Amino acid sequence: MTLSIDMFKEYFVTIVFIACLIIGYVIKTVPLFNAVANQYIPAILAVIGMILGCVATGEITLVACVSGALSGLMAVGFHQVFKQIIEKNVADNEVDLSELEKALAETVNDVEEVENEGDE
């Protein structure tokens, strides 16, 4: 069995993903949360995603919990990809936004595909 993005599309919840991106950003940047170590952010967002997944679906089921947790963890991965692209370009003393735009366009396309599949 190989892992592919198609396996995760079924469990992706857009609103939970966006909420976890925002919450992760707040944890990372607001001085109030400086005591929270970076290593705990993925676990925090997985738990928050699990809760939001249940809220978004309106029921407490294994699928809702897994969907929310997966969306929260995807937010962590999304943040890391963009962070590494930006840091690589800054380290090379050239900020080429074409890589960032390309990654963002691919992500938007993936999100739109997931939303379109959910509408069918």
PDB file as gemmi writes it, atoms N, CA and C in Angstrom:
CRYST1    1.000    1.000    1.000  90.00  90.00  90.00 P 1                      
ATOM      1  N   MET A   1       0.845  -1.180   0.000  1.00  0.00           N  
ATOM      2  CA  MET A   1       0.000   0.000   0.000  1.00  0.00           C  
ATOM      3  C   MET A   1       0.890   1.243   0.000  1.00  0.00           C  
ATOM      4  N   THR A   2       0.686   2.128  -0.965  1.00  0.00           N  
ATOM      5  CA  THR A   2       1.467   3.351  -1.036  1.00  0.00           C  
ATOM      6  C   THR A   2       0.602   4.536  -0.634  1.00  0.00           C  
ATOM      7  N   LEU A   3       1.250   5.504  -0.018  1.00  0.00           N  
ATOM      8  CA  LEU A   3       0.546   6.710   0.389  1.00  0.00           C  
ATOM      9  C   LEU A   3       0.503   7.690  -0.765  1.00  0.00           C  
ATOM     10  N   SER A   4      -0.632   8.312  -0.944  1.00  0.00           N  
ATOM     11  CA  SER A   4      -0.759   9.350  -1.950  1.00  0.00           C  
ATOM     12  C   SER A   4      -1.698  10.417  -1.423  1.00  0.00           C  
ATOM     13  N   ILE A   5      -1.677  11.552  -2.071  1.00  0.00           N  
ATOM     14  CA  ILE A   5      -2.535  12.665  -1.654  1.00  0.00           C  
ATOM     15  C   ILE A   5      -4.006  12.302  -1.807  1.00  0.00           C  
ATOM     16  N   ASP A   6      -4.310  11.393  -2.727  1.00  0.00           N  
ATOM     17  CA  ASP A   6      -5.704  10.998  -2.947  1.00  0.00           C  
ATOM     18  C   ASP A   6      -6.307  10.334  -1.714  1.00  0.00           C  
ATOM     19  N   MET A   7      -5.487   9.638  -0.941  1.00  0.00           N  
ATOM     20  CA  MET A   7      -5.990   8.991   0.265  1.00  0.00           C  
ATOM     21  C   MET A   7      -6.460  10.022   1.290  1.00  0.00           C  
ATOM     22  N   PHE A   8      -5.790  11.184   1.312  1.00  0.00           N  
ATOM     23  CA  PHE A   8      -6.099  12.187   2.313  1.00  0.00           C  
ATOM     24  C   PHE A   8      -7.255  13.098   1.902  1.00  0.00           C  
ATOM     25  N   LYS A   9      -7.565  13.159   0.606  1.00  0.00           N  
ATOM     26  CA  LYS A   9      -8.627  14.047   0.137  1.00  0.00           C  
ATOM     27  C   LYS A   9      -9.969  13.728   0.775  1.00  0.00           C  
ATOM     28  N   GLU A  10     -10.210  12.463   1.030  1.00  0.00           N  
ATOM     29  CA  GLU A  10     -11.481  12.046   1.616  1.00  0.00           C  
ATOM     30  C   GLU A  10     -11.662  12.614   3.021  1.00  0.00           C  
ATOM     31  N   TYR A  11     -10.562  12.814   3.726  1.00  0.00           N  
ATOM     32  CA  TYR A  11     -10.628  13.234   5.122  1.00  0.00           C  
ATOM     33  C   TYR A  11     -10.260  14.694   5.346  1.00  0.00           C  
ATOM     34  N   PHE A  12     -10.014  15.450   4.283  1.00  0.00           N  
ATOM     35  CA  PHE A  12      -9.599  16.840   4.398  1.00  0.00           C  
ATOM     36  C   PHE A  12     -10.802  17.736   4.668  1.00  0.00           C  
ATOM     37  N   VAL A  13     -10.718  18.574   5.708  1.00  0.00           N  
ATOM     38  CA  VAL A  13     -11.781  19.520   6.040  1.00  0.00           C  
ATOM     39  C   VAL A  13     -11.181  20.925   5.923  1.00  0.00           C  
ATOM     40  N   THR A  14     -11.599  21.671   4.900  1.00  0.00           N  
ATOM     41  CA  THR A  14     -10.988  22.961   4.577  1.00  0.00           C  
ATOM     42  C   THR A  14     -11.066  23.937   5.737  1.00  0.00           C  
ATOM     43  N   ILE A  15     -12.216  24.073   6.352  1.00  0.00           N  
ATOM     44  CA  ILE A  15     -12.382  25.067   7.415  1.00  0.00           C  
ATOM     45  C   ILE A  15     -11.500  24.729   8.620  1.00  0.00           C  
ATOM     46  N   VAL A  16     -11.337  23.461   8.908  1.00  0.00           N  
ATOM     47  CA  VAL A  16     -10.472  23.042  10.015  1.00  0.00           C  
ATOM     48  C   VAL A  16      -9.013  23.337   9.665  1.00  0.00           C  
ATOM     49  N   PHE A  17      -8.633  23.077   8.434  1.00  0.00           N  
ATOM     50  CA  PHE A  17      -7.282  23.353   7.962  1.00  0.00           C  
ATOM     51  C   PHE A  17      -6.941  24.837   8.123  1.00  0.00           C  
ATOM     52  N   ILE A  18      -7.841  25.697   7.666  1.00  0.00           N  
ATOM     53  CA  ILE A  18      -7.617  27.144   7.752  1.00  0.00           C  
ATOM     54  C   ILE A  18      -7.572  27.591   9.212  1.00  0.00           C  
ATOM     55  N   ALA A  19      -8.493  27.088  10.023  1.00  0.00           N  
ATOM     56  CA  ALA A  19      -8.513  27.454  11.441  1.00  0.00           C  
ATOM     57  C   ALA A  19      -7.217  27.022  12.124  1.00  0.00           C  
ATOM     58  N   CYS A  20      -6.731  25.838  11.810  1.00  0.00           N  
ATOM     59  CA  CYS A  20      -5.488  25.350  12.428  1.00  0.00           C  
ATOM     60  C   CYS A  20      -4.274  26.147  11.943  1.00  0.00           C  
ATOM     61  N   LEU A  21      -4.279  26.580  10.690  1.00  0.00           N  
ATOM     62  CA  LEU A  21      -3.205  27.448  10.213  1.00  0.00           C  
ATOM     63  C   LEU A  21      -3.157  28.728  11.039  1.00  0.00           C  
ATOM     64  N   ILE A  22      -4.318  29.311  11.256  1.00  0.00           N  
ATOM     65  CA  ILE A  22      -4.392  30.560  12.025  1.00  0.00           C  
ATOM     66  C   ILE A  22      -3.974  30.326  13.473  1.00  0.00           C  
ATOM     67  N   ILE A  23      -4.495  29.277  14.089  1.00  0.00           N  
ATOM     68  CA  ILE A  23      -4.165  28.982  15.486  1.00  0.00           C  
ATOM     69  C   ILE A  23      -2.664  28.697  15.633  1.00  0.00           C  
ATOM     70  N   GLY A  24      -2.107  27.935  14.704  1.00  0.00           N  
ATOM     71  CA  GLY A  24      -0.674  27.657  14.736  1.00  0.00           C  
ATOM     72  C   GLY A  24       0.155  28.922  14.607  1.00  0.00           C  
ATOM     73  N   TYR A  25      -0.273  29.817  13.729  1.00  0.00           N  
ATOM     74  CA  TYR A  25       0.425  31.099  13.559  1.00  0.00           C  
ATOM     75  C   TYR A  25       0.370  31.914  14.850  1.00  0.00           C  
ATOM     76  N   VAL A  26      -0.796  31.928  15.488  1.00  0.00           N  
ATOM     77  CA  VAL A  26      -0.951  32.669  16.741  1.00  0.00           C  
ATOM     78  C   VAL A  26      -0.048  32.079  17.828  1.00  0.00           C  
ATOM     79  N   ILE A  27      -0.037  30.758  17.943  1.00  0.00           N  
ATOM     80  CA  ILE A  27       0.815  30.109  18.948  1.00  0.00           C  
ATOM     81  C   ILE A  27       2.285  30.458  18.697  1.00  0.00           C  
ATOM     82  N   LYS A  28       2.670  30.503  17.437  1.00  0.00           N  
ATOM     83  CA  LYS A  28       4.065  30.739  17.076  1.00  0.00           C  
ATOM     84  C   LYS A  28       4.491  32.198  17.278  1.00  0.00           C  
ATOM     85  N   THR A  29       3.570  33.155  17.118  1.00  0.00           N  
ATOM     86  CA  THR A  29       3.978  34.558  17.078  1.00  0.00           C  
ATOM     87  C   THR A  29       3.559  35.390  18.283  1.00  0.00           C  
ATOM     88  N   VAL A  30       2.496  35.021  18.981  1.00  0.00           N  
ATOM     89  CA  VAL A  30       2.023  35.834  20.106  1.00  0.00           C  
ATOM     90  C   VAL A  30       2.902  35.544  21.330  1.00  0.00           C  
ATOM     91  N   PRO A  31       3.456  36.591  21.937  1.00  0.00           N  
ATOM     92  CA  PRO A  31       4.356  36.401  23.093  1.00  0.00           C  
ATOM     93  C   PRO A  31       3.722  35.633  24.257  1.00  0.00           C  
ATOM     94  N   LEU A  32       2.427  35.694  24.393  1.00  0.00           N  
ATOM     95  CA  LEU A  32       1.740  34.981  25.461  1.00  0.00           C  
ATOM     96  C   LEU A  32       2.024  33.474  25.406  1.00  0.00           C  
ATOM     97  N   PHE A  33       2.242  32.950  24.195  1.00  0.00           N  
ATOM     98  CA  PHE A  33       2.450  31.513  24.007  1.00  0.00           C  
ATOM     99  C   PHE A  33       3.919  31.130  23.865  1.00  0.00           C  
ATOM    100  N   ASN A  34       4.844  32.003  24.264  1.00  0.00           N  
ATOM    101  CA  ASN A  34       6.274  31.693  24.151  1.00  0.00           C  
ATOM    102  C   ASN A  34       6.674  30.460  24.947  1.00  0.00           C  
ATOM    103  N   ALA A  35       5.922  30.151  25.985  1.00  0.00           N  
ATOM    104  CA  ALA A  35       6.254  28.986  26.817  1.00  0.00           C  
ATOM    105  C   ALA A  35       5.957  27.667  26.105  1.00  0.00           C  
ATOM    106  N   VAL A  36       5.164  27.707  25.049  1.00  0.00           N  
ATOM    107  CA  VAL A  36       4.818  26.494  24.302  1.00  0.00           C  
ATOM    108  C   VAL A  36       5.976  26.156  23.366  1.00  0.00           C  
ATOM    109  N   ALA A  37       6.576  25.000  23.567  1.00  0.00           N  
ATOM    110  CA  ALA A  37       7.695  24.581  22.725  1.00  0.00           C  
ATOM    111  C   ALA A  37       7.188  24.212  21.332  1.00  0.00           C  
ATOM    112  N   ASN A  38       8.014  24.464  20.334  1.00  0.00           N  
ATOM    113  CA  ASN A  38       7.636  24.164  18.946  1.00  0.00           C  
ATOM    114  C   ASN A  38       7.273  22.698  18.743  1.00  0.00           C  
ATOM    115  N   GLN A  39       7.889  21.811  19.507  1.00  0.00           N  
ATOM    116  CA  GLN A  39       7.629  20.384  19.317  1.00  0.00           C  
ATOM    117  C   GLN A  39       6.204  20.001  19.687  1.00  0.00           C  
ATOM    118  N   TYR A  40       5.532  20.826  20.473  1.00  0.00           N  
ATOM    119  CA  TYR A  40       4.163  20.502  20.883  1.00  0.00           C  
ATOM    120  C   TYR A  40       3.101  21.059  19.934  1.00  0.00           C  
ATOM    121  N   ILE A  41       3.481  21.950  19.036  1.00  0.00           N  
ATOM    122  CA  ILE A  41       2.502  22.576  18.148  1.00  0.00           C  
ATOM    123  C   ILE A  41       1.776  21.549  17.282  1.00  0.00           C  
ATOM    124  N   PRO A  42       2.435  20.561  16.656  1.00  0.00           N  
ATOM    125  CA  PRO A  42       1.682  19.566  15.874  1.00  0.00           C  
ATOM    126  C   PRO A  42       0.647  18.806  16.713  1.00  0.00           C  
ATOM    127  N   ALA A  43       1.011  18.426  17.923  1.00  0.00           N  
ATOM    128  CA  ALA A  43       0.058  17.710  18.777  1.00  0.00           C  
ATOM    129  C   ALA A  43      -1.111  18.609  19.166  1.00  0.00           C  
ATOM    130  N   ILE A  44      -0.812  19.865  19.485  1.00  0.00           N  
ATOM    131  CA  ILE A  44      -1.872  20.812  19.835  1.00  0.00           C  
ATOM    132  C   ILE A  44      -2.829  20.981  18.666  1.00  0.00           C  
ATOM    133  N   LEU A  45      -2.286  21.162  17.463  1.00  0.00           N  
ATOM    134  CA  LEU A  45      -3.145  21.367  16.293  1.00  0.00           C  
ATOM    135  C   LEU A  45      -3.906  20.103  15.908  1.00  0.00           C  
ATOM    136  N   ALA A  46      -3.334  18.938  16.173  1.00  0.00           N  
ATOM    137  CA  ALA A  46      -4.069  17.691  15.909  1.00  0.00           C  
ATOM    138  C   ALA A  46      -5.281  17.587  16.832  1.00  0.00           C  
ATOM    139  N   VAL A  47      -5.092  17.918  18.101  1.00  0.00           N  
ATOM    140  CA  VAL A  47      -6.209  17.858  19.055  1.00  0.00           C  
ATOM    141  C   VAL A  47      -7.255  18.916  18.732  1.00  0.00           C  
ATOM    142  N   ILE A  48      -6.796  20.145  18.451  1.00  0.00           N  
ATOM    143  CA  ILE A  48      -7.736  21.207  18.078  1.00  0.00           C  
ATOM    144  C   ILE A  48      -8.458  20.829  16.792  1.00  0.00           C  
ATOM    145  N   GLY A  49      -7.725  20.272  15.831  1.00  0.00           N  
ATOM    146  CA  GLY A  49      -8.343  19.828  14.582  1.00  0.00           C  
ATOM    147  C   GLY A  49      -9.386  18.754  14.818  1.00  0.00           C  
ATOM    148  N   MET A  50      -9.094  17.837  15.739  1.00  0.00           N  
ATOM    149  CA  MET A  50     -10.051  16.777  16.066  1.00  0.00           C  
ATOM    150  C   MET A  50     -11.343  17.376  16.623  1.00  0.00           C  
ATOM    151  N   ILE A  51     -11.203  18.330  17.530  1.00  0.00           N  
ATOM    152  CA  ILE A  51     -12.378  18.986  18.111  1.00  0.00           C  
ATOM    153  C   ILE A  51     -13.147  19.749  17.041  1.00  0.00           C  
ATOM    154  N   LEU A  52     -12.422  20.521  16.226  1.00  0.00           N  
ATOM    155  CA  LEU A  52     -13.086  21.293  15.169  1.00  0.00           C  
ATOM    156  C   LEU A  52     -13.707  20.392  14.103  1.00  0.00           C  
ATOM    157  N   GLY A  53     -13.088  19.241  13.854  1.00  0.00           N  
ATOM    158  CA  GLY A  53     -13.662  18.285  12.906  1.00  0.00           C  
ATOM    159  C   GLY A  53     -15.018  17.795  13.378  1.00  0.00           C  
ATOM    160  N   CYS A  54     -15.130  17.543  14.666  1.00  0.00           N  
ATOM    161  CA  CYS A  54     -16.422  17.116  15.232  1.00  0.00           C  
ATOM    162  C   CYS A  54     -17.442  18.242  15.178  1.00  0.00           C  
ATOM    163  N   VAL A  55     -16.976  19.463  15.452  1.00  0.00           N  
ATOM    164  CA  VAL A  55     -17.878  20.624  15.392  1.00  0.00           C  
ATOM    165  C   VAL A  55     -18.342  20.851  13.951  1.00  0.00           C  
ATOM    166  N   ALA A  56     -17.417  20.746  13.000  1.00  0.00           N  
ATOM    167  CA  ALA A  56     -17.750  20.996  11.592  1.00  0.00           C  
ATOM    168  C   ALA A  56     -18.761  19.984  11.050  1.00  0.00           C  
ATOM    169  N   THR A  57     -18.646  18.739  11.488  1.00  0.00           N  
ATOM    170  CA  THR A  57     -19.576  17.717  10.988  1.00  0.00           C  
ATOM    171  C   THR A  57     -20.836  17.615  11.836  1.00  0.00           C  
ATOM    172  N   GLY A  58     -20.767  18.167  13.046  1.00  0.00           N  
ATOM    173  CA  GLY A  58     -21.932  18.132  13.913  1.00  0.00           C  
ATOM    174  C   GLY A  58     -22.144  16.813  14.615  1.00  0.00           C  
ATOM    175  N   GLU A  59     -21.137  15.955  14.607  1.00  0.00           N  
ATOM    176  CA  GLU A  59     -21.248  14.665  15.281  1.00  0.00           C  
ATOM    177  C   GLU A  59     -19.873  14.204  15.760  1.00  0.00           C  
ATOM    178  N   ILE A  60     -19.887  13.401  16.783  1.00  0.00           N  
ATOM    179  CA  ILE A  60     -18.636  12.866  17.318  1.00  0.00           C  
ATOM    180  C   ILE A  60     -18.501  11.423  16.830  1.00  0.00           C  
ATOM    181  N   THR A  61     -17.720  11.274  15.758  1.00  0.00           N  
ATOM    182  CA  THR A  61     -17.470   9.950  15.190  1.00  0.00           C  
ATOM    183  C   THR A  61     -15.977   9.794  14.953  1.00  0.00           C  
ATOM    184  N   LEU A  62     -15.567   8.589  14.717  1.00  0.00           N  
ATOM    185  CA  LEU A  62     -14.161   8.335  14.427  1.00  0.00           C  
ATOM    186  C   LEU A  62     -13.734   9.068  13.159  1.00  0.00           C  
ATOM    187  N   VAL A  63     -14.581   9.067  12.153  1.00  0.00           N  
ATOM    188  CA  VAL A  63     -14.251   9.735  10.893  1.00  0.00           C  
ATOM    189  C   VAL A  63     -14.097  11.235  11.102  1.00  0.00           C  
ATOM    190  N   ALA A  64     -14.995  11.843  11.873  1.00  0.00           N  
ATOM    191  CA  ALA A  64     -14.908  13.280  12.144  1.00  0.00           C  
ATOM    192  C   ALA A  64     -13.626  13.606  12.906  1.00  0.00           C  
ATOM    193  N   CYS A  65     -13.301  12.777  13.888  1.00  0.00           N  
ATOM    194  CA  CYS A  65     -12.078  12.990  14.677  1.00  0.00           C  
ATOM    195  C   CYS A  65     -10.827  12.849  13.821  1.00  0.00           C  
ATOM    196  N   VAL A  66     -10.776  11.802  13.021  1.00  0.00           N  
ATOM    197  CA  VAL A  66      -9.606  11.574  12.166  1.00  0.00           C  
ATOM    198  C   VAL A  66      -9.494  12.666  11.104  1.00  0.00           C  
ATOM    199  N   SER A  67     -10.620  13.057  10.515  1.00  0.00           N  
ATOM    200  CA  SER A  67     -10.607  14.121   9.506  1.00  0.00           C  
ATOM    201  C   SER A  67     -10.083  15.417  10.081  1.00  0.00           C  
ATOM    202  N   GLY A  68     -10.553  15.769  11.260  1.00  0.00           N  
ATOM    203  CA  GLY A  68     -10.102  16.998  11.898  1.00  0.00           C  
ATOM    204  C   GLY A  68      -8.634  16.949  12.275  1.00  0.00           C  
ATOM    205  N   ALA A  69      -8.207  15.845  12.872  1.00  0.00           N  
ATOM    206  CA  ALA A  69      -6.807  15.707  13.268  1.00  0.00           C  
ATOM    207  C   ALA A  69      -5.892  15.739  12.044  1.00  0.00           C  
ATOM    208  N   LEU A  70      -6.291  15.060  10.986  1.00  0.00           N  
ATOM    209  CA  LEU A  70      -5.503  15.047   9.758  1.00  0.00           C  
ATOM    210  C   LEU A  70      -5.408  16.448   9.153  1.00  0.00           C  
ATOM    211  N   SER A  71      -6.504  17.183   9.169  1.00  0.00           N  
ATOM    212  CA  SER A  71      -6.496  18.554   8.645  1.00  0.00           C  
ATOM    213  C   SER A  71      -5.594  19.454   9.487  1.00  0.00           C  
ATOM    214  N   GLY A  72      -5.603  19.257  10.807  1.00  0.00           N  
ATOM    215  CA  GLY A  72      -4.712  20.017  11.678  1.00  0.00           C  
ATOM    216  C   GLY A  72      -3.250  19.719  11.398  1.00  0.00           C  
ATOM    217  N   LEU A  73      -2.944  18.452  11.190  1.00  0.00           N  
ATOM    218  CA  LEU A  73      -1.561  18.076  10.877  1.00  0.00           C  
ATOM    219  C   LEU A  73      -1.146  18.543   9.487  1.00  0.00           C  
ATOM    220  N   MET A  74      -2.096  18.584   8.559  1.00  0.00           N  
ATOM    221  CA  MET A  74      -1.791  19.109   7.226  1.00  0.00           C  
ATOM    222  C   MET A  74      -1.434  20.594   7.311  1.00  0.00           C  
ATOM    223  N   ALA A  75      -2.072  21.312   8.228  1.00  0.00           N  
ATOM    224  CA  ALA A  75      -1.744  22.730   8.419  1.00  0.00           C  
ATOM    225  C   ALA A  75      -0.295  22.885   8.870  1.00  0.00           C  
ATOM    226  N   VAL A  76       0.166  21.995   9.732  1.00  0.00           N  
ATOM    227  CA  VAL A  76       1.561  22.027  10.186  1.00  0.00           C  
ATOM    228  C   VAL A  76       2.496  21.778   9.000  1.00  0.00           C  
ATOM    229  N   GLY A  77       2.191  20.768   8.208  1.00  0.00           N  
ATOM    230  CA  GLY A  77       3.014  20.454   7.044  1.00  0.00           C  
ATOM    231  C   GLY A  77       3.031  21.580   6.029  1.00  0.00           C  
ATOM    232  N   PHE A  78       1.872  22.177   5.798  1.00  0.00           N  
ATOM    233  CA  PHE A  78       1.746  23.308   4.870  1.00  0.00           C  
ATOM    234  C   PHE A  78       2.639  24.456   5.332  1.00  0.00           C  
ATOM    235  N   HIS A  79       2.589  24.768   6.614  1.00  0.00           N  
ATOM    236  CA  HIS A  79       3.412  25.843   7.168  1.00  0.00           C  
ATOM    237  C   HIS A  79       4.896  25.535   6.982  1.00  0.00           C  
ATOM    238  N   GLN A  80       5.293  24.297   7.240  1.00  0.00           N  
ATOM    239  CA  GLN A  80       6.702  23.924   7.134  1.00  0.00           C  
ATOM    240  C   GLN A  80       7.212  24.004   5.697  1.00  0.00           C  
ATOM    241  N   VAL A  81       6.398  23.608   4.746  1.00  0.00           N  
ATOM    242  CA  VAL A  81       6.810  23.677   3.337  1.00  0.00           C  
ATOM    243  C   VAL A  81       7.097  25.118   2.940  1.00  0.00           C  
ATOM    244  N   PHE A  82       6.179  26.020   3.260  1.00  0.00           N  
ATOM    245  CA  PHE A  82       6.389  27.419   2.891  1.00  0.00           C  
ATOM    246  C   PHE A  82       7.546  28.037   3.662  1.00  0.00           C  
ATOM    247  N   LYS A  83       7.698  27.678   4.914  1.00  0.00           N  
ATOM    248  CA  LYS A  83       8.803  28.196   5.715  1.00  0.00           C  
ATOM    249  C   LYS A  83      10.137  27.774   5.114  1.00  0.00           C  
ATOM    250  N   GLN A  84      10.253  26.519   4.706  1.00  0.00           N  
ATOM    251  CA  GLN A  84      11.507  26.029   4.153  1.00  0.00           C  
ATOM    252  C   GLN A  84      11.790  26.630   2.781  1.00  0.00           C  
ATOM    253  N   ILE A  85      10.761  26.841   1.983  1.00  0.00           N  
ATOM    254  CA  ILE A  85      10.968  27.488   0.679  1.00  0.00           C  
ATOM    255  C   ILE A  85      11.487  28.903   0.874  1.00  0.00           C  
ATOM    256  N   ILE A  86      10.873  29.629   1.798  1.00  0.00           N  
ATOM    257  CA  ILE A  86      11.284  31.015   2.038  1.00  0.00           C  
ATOM    258  C   ILE A  86      12.688  31.061   2.626  1.00  0.00           C  
ATOM    259  N   GLU A  87      12.969  30.209   3.621  1.00  0.00           N  
ATOM    260  CA  GLU A  87      14.304  30.200   4.230  1.00  0.00           C  
ATOM    261  C   GLU A  87      15.382  29.812   3.226  1.00  0.00           C  
ATOM    262  N   LYS A  88      15.093  28.875   2.347  1.00  0.00           N  
ATOM    263  CA  LYS A  88      16.066  28.459   1.334  1.00  0.00           C  
ATOM    264  C   LYS A  88      16.384  29.630   0.413  1.00  0.00           C  
ATOM    265  N   ASN A  89      15.348  30.341  -0.024  1.00  0.00           N  
ATOM    266  CA  ASN A  89      15.562  31.466  -0.926  1.00  0.00           C  
ATOM    267  C   ASN A  89      16.274  32.621  -0.241  1.00  0.00           C  
ATOM    268  N   VAL A  90      15.969  32.874   1.012  1.00  0.00           N  
ATOM    269  CA  VAL A  90      16.644  33.944   1.739  1.00  0.00           C  
ATOM    270  C   VAL A  90      18.105  33.571   1.961  1.00  0.00           C  
ATOM    271  N   ALA A  91      18.369  32.302   2.279  1.00  0.00           N  
ATOM    272  CA  ALA A  91      19.742  31.847   2.489  1.00  0.00           C  
ATOM    273  C   ALA A  91      20.554  31.966   1.201  1.00  0.00           C  
ATOM    274  N   ASP A  92      19.909  31.790   0.070  1.00  0.00           N  
ATOM    275  CA  ASP A  92      20.587  31.922  -1.210  1.00  0.00           C  
ATOM    276  C   ASP A  92      20.682  33.378  -1.663  1.00  0.00           C  
ATOM    277  N   ASN A  93      20.196  34.296  -0.807  1.00  0.00           N  
ATOM    278  CA  ASN A  93      20.181  35.737  -1.086  1.00  0.00           C  
ATOM    279  C   ASN A  93      19.353  36.089  -2.320  1.00  0.00           C  
ATOM    280  N   GLU A  94      18.414  35.274  -2.618  1.00  0.00           N  
ATOM    281  CA  GLU A  94      17.502  35.604  -3.699  1.00  0.00           C  
ATOM    282  C   GLU A  94      16.116  35.123  -3.302  1.00  0.00           C  
ATOM    283  N   VAL A  95      15.217  36.016  -3.298  1.00  0.00           N  
ATOM    284  CA  VAL A  95      13.850  35.662  -2.946  1.00  0.00           C  
ATOM    285  C   VAL A  95      13.083  35.539  -4.259  1.00  0.00           C  
ATOM    286  N   ASP A  96      12.945  34.317  -4.707  1.00  0.00           N  
ATOM    287  CA  ASP A  96      12.226  34.020  -5.936  1.00  0.00           C  
ATOM    288  C   ASP A  96      10.848  33.509  -5.555  1.00  0.00           C  
ATOM    289  N   LEU A  97       9.865  34.333  -5.765  1.00  0.00           N  
ATOM    290  CA  LEU A  97       8.512  33.978  -5.341  1.00  0.00           C  
ATOM    291  C   LEU A  97       7.846  32.985  -6.284  1.00  0.00           C  
ATOM    292  N   SER A  98       8.484  32.648  -7.390  1.00  0.00           N  
ATOM    293  CA  SER A  98       7.854  31.726  -8.332  1.00  0.00           C  
ATOM    294  C   SER A  98       7.655  30.344  -7.709  1.00  0.00           C  
ATOM    295  N   GLU A  99       8.619  29.879  -6.897  1.00  0.00           N  
ATOM    296  CA  GLU A  99       8.453  28.586  -6.223  1.00  0.00           C  
ATOM    297  C   GLU A  99       7.302  28.634  -5.230  1.00  0.00           C  
ATOM    298  N   LEU A 100       7.211  29.728  -4.501  1.00  0.00           N  
ATOM    299  CA  LEU A 100       6.149  29.894  -3.524  1.00  0.00           C  
ATOM    300  C   LEU A 100       4.792  29.977  -4.220  1.00  0.00           C  
ATOM    301  N   GLU A 101       4.721  30.738  -5.307  1.00  0.00           N  
ATOM    302  CA  GLU A 101       3.474  30.858  -6.066  1.00  0.00           C  
ATOM    303  C   GLU A 101       3.070  29.507  -6.650  1.00  0.00           C  
ATOM    304  N   LYS A 102       4.038  28.746  -7.134  1.00  0.00           N  
ATOM    305  CA  LYS A 102       3.761  27.432  -7.704  1.00  0.00           C  
ATOM    306  C   LYS A 102       3.211  26.487  -6.637  1.00  0.00           C  
ATOM    307  N   ALA A 103       3.843  26.467  -5.463  1.00  0.00           N  
ATOM    308  CA  ALA A 103       3.373  25.609  -4.367  1.00  0.00           C  
ATOM    309  C   ALA A 103       1.985  26.034  -3.908  1.00  0.00           C  
ATOM    310  N   LEU A 104       1.754  27.343  -3.832  1.00  0.00           N  
ATOM    311  CA  LEU A 104       0.441  27.839  -3.425  1.00  0.00           C  
ATOM    312  C   LEU A 104      -0.619  27.468  -4.453  1.00  0.00           C  
ATOM    313  N   ALA A 105      -0.301  27.591  -5.736  1.00  0.00           N  
ATOM    314  CA  ALA A 105      -1.255  27.234  -6.787  1.00  0.00           C  
ATOM    315  C   ALA A 105      -1.595  25.745  -6.728  1.00  0.00           C  
ATOM    316  N   GLU A 106      -0.596  24.904  -6.487  1.00  0.00           N  
ATOM    317  CA  GLU A 106      -0.843  23.467  -6.371  1.00  0.00           C  
ATOM    318  C   GLU A 106      -1.743  23.168  -5.180  1.00  0.00           C  
ATOM    319  N   THR A 107      -1.503  23.857  -4.071  1.00  0.00           N  
ATOM    320  CA  THR A 107      -2.319  23.642  -2.873  1.00  0.00           C  
ATOM    321  C   THR A 107      -3.748  24.093  -3.105  1.00  0.00           C  
ATOM    322  N   VAL A 108      -3.916  25.239  -3.744  1.00  0.00           N  
ATOM    323  CA  VAL A 108      -5.258  25.737  -4.052  1.00  0.00           C  
ATOM    324  C   VAL A 108      -5.979  24.762  -4.969  1.00  0.00           C  
ATOM    325  N   ASN A 109      -5.275  24.226  -5.955  1.00  0.00           N  
ATOM    326  CA  ASN A 109      -5.885  23.248  -6.854  1.00  0.00           C  
ATOM    327  C   ASN A 109      -6.312  21.998  -6.104  1.00  0.00           C  
ATOM    328  N   ASP A 110      -5.460  21.525  -5.178  1.00  0.00           N  
ATOM    329  CA  ASP A 110      -5.810  20.353  -4.379  1.00  0.00           C  
ATOM    330  C   ASP A 110      -7.040  20.617  -3.519  1.00  0.00           C  
ATOM    331  N   VAL A 111      -7.104  21.802  -2.909  1.00  0.00           N  
ATOM    332  CA  VAL A 111      -8.256  22.148  -2.071  1.00  0.00           C  
ATOM    333  C   VAL A 111      -9.515  22.220  -2.918  1.00  0.00           C  
ATOM    334  N   GLU A 112      -9.421  22.832  -4.107  1.00  0.00           N  
ATOM    335  CA  GLU A 112     -10.586  22.917  -4.987  1.00  0.00           C  
ATOM    336  C   GLU A 112     -11.052  21.538  -5.434  1.00  0.00           C  
ATOM    337  N   GLU A 113     -10.106  20.640  -5.707  1.00  0.00           N  
ATOM    338  CA  GLU A 113     -10.477  19.269  -6.093  1.00  0.00           C  
ATOM    339  C   GLU A 113     -11.218  18.589  -4.966  1.00  0.00           C  
ATOM    340  N   VAL A 114     -10.725  18.756  -3.757  1.00  0.00           N  
ATOM    341  CA  VAL A 114     -11.372  18.142  -2.594  1.00  0.00           C  
ATOM    342  C   VAL A 114     -12.782  18.697  -2.411  1.00  0.00           C  
ATOM    343  N   GLU A 115     -12.931  20.014  -2.537  1.00  0.00           N  
ATOM    344  CA  GLU A 115     -14.246  20.638  -2.388  1.00  0.00           C  
ATOM    345  C   GLU A 115     -15.195  20.166  -3.494  1.00  0.00           C  
ATOM    346  N   ASN A 116     -14.683  20.056  -4.721  1.00  0.00           N  
ATOM    347  CA  ASN A 116     -15.517  19.610  -5.832  1.00  0.00           C  
ATOM    348  C   ASN A 116     -15.950  18.157  -5.659  1.00  0.00           C  
ATOM    349  N   GLU A 117     -15.045  17.333  -5.124  1.00  0.00           N  
ATOM    350  CA  GLU A 117     -15.402  15.932  -4.882  1.00  0.00           C  
ATOM    351  C   GLU A 117     -16.458  15.824  -3.795  1.00  0.00           C  
ATOM    352  N   GLY A 118     -16.391  16.741  -2.827  1.00  0.00           N  
ATOM    353  CA  GLY A 118     -17.383  16.727  -1.742  1.00  0.00           C  
ATOM    354  C   GLY A 118     -18.747  17.159  -2.219  1.00  0.00           C  
ATOM    355  N   ASP A 119     -18.802  17.988  -3.272  1.00  0.00           N  
ATOM    356  CA  ASP A 119     -20.070  18.462  -3.816  1.00  0.00           C  
ATOM    357  C   ASP A 119     -20.778  17.402  -4.658  1.00  0.00           C  
ATOM    358  N   GLU A 120     -20.013  16.442  -5.133  1.00  0.00           N  
ATOM    359  CA  GLU A 120     -20.595  15.431  -6.031  1.00  0.00           C  
ATOM    360  C   GLU A 120     -21.408  14.418  -5.285  1.00  0.00           C  
TER     361      GLU A 120                                                      
END                                                                             
